[in-house]
Amino acid sequence: MSSMPKTPVPEWRESARLLVADADPFTGRLLASIGGSESYQIVSVEDGREAYQTLKSDGDFKAVILNATLPNVEGVEIVRYMKTEGRLMHIPIVVLGGVGGLKLISECFAAGAIAFLIKPFSAEHLRRTLQMAISNQAAKILKARLA
């Protein structure tokens, strides 16, 4: 019996490091539920100041997930900061929020977020959003390298 050759794992699936800034245990449980199957390495912080400090010292993330209403520094401010920093501007940002309305969602997209998930959302919705964000970013990097 011949075994099928293994398909190489796409670069975007290889041990993606994610920064998660959210104090809500719901988000932590969802990420833990998908983390192992997707090979995500989660770096978790609970407020905007911690997120800012982490990004300032470490920009090696495949994606960033931020709560829109973080304590100390709002999520949209972190998005704006990331989009002005050359070493961070390529990282896809997913913003999470409960209430806040269209104005908050619009501000996040205008600042540079690629997705806004309204709580509560399912693990599958978060999984697909992260896959899209990371794979689209990998495609952009590959395209830039080939140009």
Helices and strands as residue ranges (DSSP letters): G 11-13, E 17-21, H 25-38, E 41-45, H 48-57, E 63-67, H 75-84, E 93-97, H 101-111, E 115-118, H 123-146
